[in-house]
Amino acid sequence: MATLLRFYKFSILFTLACFGLAAWYGWASTGTLVGTFSLLWIVLVLSILEVSLSFDNAVVNATVLRDMDPVWQRRFLTIGILIAVFGMRIVFPIAIVAIAADLGPIEAMTLSLNRPSEYERIVSEAHLGIAGFGGAFLAMVGLSFFFDGDKDVHWIASVERAINRFSNVPAVEIGLVLALVYGVSTLLTPEESVTFLTAAILGLVTFIAVQGLGAIIEQREIRKKAAGEIVRSGLGGFLYLEVLDASFSFDGVIGAFALSNNMIIIALGLSVGAMFVRSMTIHLVQTGTLAQYRYLEHGAFWAIIVLGAIMLLSAEYHIPETITGLIGAVLIGLSLWWSIRHNRRVAINRASAEPAVQE
């Protein structure tokens, strides 16, 4: 219990502060206990929604962070959380409205506070572009994990080995994503199709740009290390994680409007969830959980592929965020159970082999 508290202490304190602000805001705006408790309930549900949608994000963050320089780990867990909480959960929705409605940032903020229904409408109308960009980026993240020629551990063995056989085909994952994007675009009107395709292509370009920057920095660091210099940079990984976190947050921000169109309540609820995701990331990195459970990251990347596909399909079909979160939780839960089963089997084999060695 003490160990868990060490990782989640700040998140718990942050949660209490957010609920305190929500209670104050609820009483100030409604003047009734029923209204206040209603807003507190929405904040709680939004927090749970954000954690359920982003648990796979925490696993992938930990996968990248474990190989990152300690300095950049700290930067991601400090500067990165400011970007995640204030940037993506507060500034991002306001920026969408400012761009879509051709308003200044102050006007957009005023709109969010004084005319929440109009604010919700503008953000919802921007969903098409968000679905294209976020869906394409997340699909690339997930597919790139499985189309890796150096990958030798497989969870869903028959499927993952079949995928791995094509890992030496150049840009095969890009082709698959483009095929899915084109398929979805044929379901849309010509005007919607242009918006969706443009956003999806920008998502692909962003993924390639971040990966390319990471590769350039990595090659530079290899040369420095060969020359005996100290290597400290993790900029490529930092940028990759920030774009990944942004892509994950799209779904939560849009889904939040199903519960409330009050920007203050949405920001408080999603921020609590984002803080717990960061705590989970730190927990996974510092306890070496990914090394202990060999299939956990496989489940996370399968969940990312599913989330990416759902985001792309949401351009035409409404898929409840509850289903998205449930699918991710089931995949990660199954991969965790499979990992525990594997560890037990290894322990039994090792125990049965020891007497034979002693004899």
NUNUMAR-985227 format. One line per 5 residues: their letters; for each residue z, x, y of C-alpha. Coordinates in steps of 0.5 Angstrom, whole numbers. Layout:
A = Z:X:Y; ...
END
This chain:
MATLL = 0:0:0; 2:6:5; -5:9:3; -9:3:5; -5:2:11
RFYKF = -7:9:13; -14:7:13; -14:0:16; -8:0:21; -12:1:27
SILFT = -17:-5:25; -10:-9:24; -8:-8:31; -15:-9:34; -15:-16:30
LACFG = -8:-18:33; -11:-16:40; -17:-20:39; -14:-26:36; -9:-26:42
LAAWY = -15:-26:47; -18:-31:43; -11:-35:43; -11:-34:51; -18:-36:52
GWAST = -17:-42:48; -11:-45:51; -14:-43:58; -21:-46:57; -18:-53:53
GTLVG = -11:-53:55; -9:-56:48; -6:-53:41; -12:-57:37; -17:-54:41
TFSLL = -14:-47:41; -13:-47:34; -20:-49:33; -23:-43:37; -18:-39:33
WIVLV = -21:-41:26; -28:-40:29; -26:-33:30; -23:-32:23; -29:-35:20
LSILE = -34:-30:24; -30:-24:22; -30:-26:15; -38:-27:15; -39:-20:19
VSLSF = -35:-17:13; -39:-20:8; -45:-19:11; -44:-12:12; -40:-9:6
DNAVV = -46:-6:4; -47:-3:10; -40:1:9; -42:3:3; -49:6:6
NATVL = -45:9:12; -41:13:7; -47:15:3; -49:19:9; -43:21:12
RDMDP = -40:24:6; -46:30:7; -45:30:15; -42:35:19; -34:33:20
VWQRR = -36:34:28; -41:28:27; -37:24:22; -32:24:28; -37:22:33
FLTIG = -40:17:29; -33:14:27; -31:14:35; -37:14:39; -41:10:34
ILIAV = -36:4:34; -36:3:41; -44:2:40; -43:-2:34; -37:-7:37
FGMRI = -39:-7:45; -46:-5:44; -49:-9:39; -44:-15:39; -44:-16:46
VFPIA = -49:-12:50; -55:-14:45; -55:-21:45; -54:-21:53; -60:-16:53
IVAIA = -64:-21:48; -63:-27:53; -65:-22:59; -71:-20:56; -73:-27:54
ADLGP = -72:-30:60; -74:-25:65; -66:-25:68; -62:-19:70; -56:-17:66
IEAMT = -51:-21:71; -55:-27:71; -56:-27:63; -48:-26:62; -47:-32:67
LSLNR = -52:-36:63; -48:-34:57; -41:-36:60; -43:-42:64; -49:-45:60
PSEYE = -48:-43:53; -53:-48:50; -58:-45:54; -56:-38:52; -56:-40:44
RIVSE = -63:-43:45; -66:-37:48; -63:-32:43; -65:-37:37; -72:-37:40
AHLGI = -72:-29:39; -70:-30:32; -78:-29:30; -78:-22:33; -71:-20:30
AGFGG = -73:-22:23; -79:-18:23; -76:-11:26; -69:-12:22; -72:-14:16
AFLAM = -78:-9:15; -72:-3:17; -67:-5:12; -73:-6:7; -75:1:8
VGLSF = -68:3:7; -67:0:1; -73:2:-2; -73:9:0; -67:10:-4
FFDGD = -70:8:-11; -77:11:-9; -73:18:-10; -76:23:-15; -70:27:-15
KDVHW = -66:20:-17; -63:21:-24; -58:16:-24; -60:9:-26; -56:2:-26
IASVE = -61:-3:-27; -64:2:-32; -71:-1:-34; -72:-3:-27; -70:3:-23
RAINR = -74:8:-28; -80:4:-27; -80:4:-20; -78:12:-20; -84:13:-24
FSNVP = -88:11:-18; -84:16:-13; -89:21:-13; -94:16:-10; -94:17:-2
AVEIG = -92:12:2; -91:7:-3; -85:3:0; -89:3:6; -94:-1:3
LVLAL = -90:-6:-1; -86:-7:6; -93:-8:9; -95:-13:4; -89:-17:4
VYGVS = -89:-17:12; -97:-19:12; -95:-25:6; -90:-28:11; -94:-27:17
TLLTP = -99:-32:14; -94:-37:14; -93:-37:21; -98:-40:27; -102:-35:30
EESVT = -98:-34:36; -92:-33:32; -95:-28:27; -97:-23:32; -90:-23:35
FLTAA = -87:-22:28; -92:-17:26; -91:-13:32; -84:-13:31; -84:-11:24
ILGLV = -89:-5:25; -84:-3:30; -78:-3:25; -83:1:20; -84:6:26
TFIAV = -77:6:28; -75:8:21; -80:13:20; -79:16:27; -71:17:25
QGLGA = -73:20:18; -78:25:21; -73:27:26; -67:28:21; -72:32:17
IIEQR = -74:36:23; -67:37:24; -65:39:17; -71:44:17; -68:47:23
EIRKK = -61:48:20; -63:51:13; -67:56:17; -60:57:21; -56:57:15
AAGEI = -61:63:12; -60:67:18; -52:67:17; -51:62:23; -46:56:23
VRSGL = -49:49:22; -46:44:26; -51:38:27; -51:32:24; -55:28:30
GGFLY = -61:26:25; -56:22:21; -52:20:27; -58:16:29; -60:14:23
LEVLD = -53:10:22; -54:7:29; -60:4:28; -58:2:21; -52:-1:24
ASFSF = -56:-5:29; -61:-8:24; -55:-10:20; -52:-13:26; -58:-18:28
DGVIG = -56:-22:22; -49:-23:24; -51:-25:31; -56:-30:30; -52:-33:24
AFALS = -46:-33:29; -49:-39:33; -49:-43:27; -41:-44:28; -41:-43:36
NNMII = -45:-42:42; -39:-39:46; -41:-32:47; -33:-29:48; -31:-33:41
IALGL = -37:-30:38; -36:-23:41; -29:-23:39; -30:-25:31; -36:-20:30
SVGAM = -32:-15:33; -26:-16:28; -31:-16:23; -35:-9:25; -28:-6:26
FVRSM = -26:-7:19; -33:-5:16; -32:2:20; -25:2:16; -28:1:10
TIHLV = -33:7:11; -27:12:13; -24:9:6; -30:10:2; -31:17:5
QTGTL = -24:20:5; -22:17:-2; -29:20:-5; -30:12:-8; -37:13:-9
AQYRY = -36:19:-13; -31:15:-17; -36:9:-18; -43:12:-20; -47:5:-19
LEHGA = -43:3:-13; -48:5:-8; -54:2:-13; -51:-4:-12; -51:-3:-4
FWAII = -58:-1:-4; -60:-7:-8; -56:-12:-3; -60:-8:3; -67:-10:0
VLGAI = -65:-17:-1; -62:-18:6; -69:-14:8; -73:-19:4; -69:-25:7
MLLSA = -69:-23:14; -77:-23:13; -77:-30:10; -72:-33:15; -78:-32:20
EYHIP = -81:-39:16; -75:-41:12; -68:-42:14; -63:-39:9; -56:-40:10
ETITG = -52:-33:12; -47:-36:7; -52:-35:1; -54:-28:4; -47:-25:4
LIGAV = -45:-28:-3; -51:-25:-6; -49:-18:-3; -42:-19:-5; -44:-21:-12
LIGLS = -49:-15:-13; -44:-10:-10; -38:-13:-15; -43:-12:-21; -44:-5:-19
LWWSI = -37:-4:-19; -35:-7:-25; -41:-3:-29; -38:3:-26; -31:2:-28
RHNRR = -34:0:-35; -38:7:-35; -31:11:-33; -28:7:-39; -33:9:-44
VAINR = -33:16:-42; -26:17:-42; -26:14:-49; -31:19:-51; -27:24:-48
ASAEP = -21:22:-52; -24:22:-58; -27:28:-58; -21:32:-56; -18:32:-63
AVQE = -24:34:-66; -24:40:-62; -17:42:-63; -18:42:-71
END
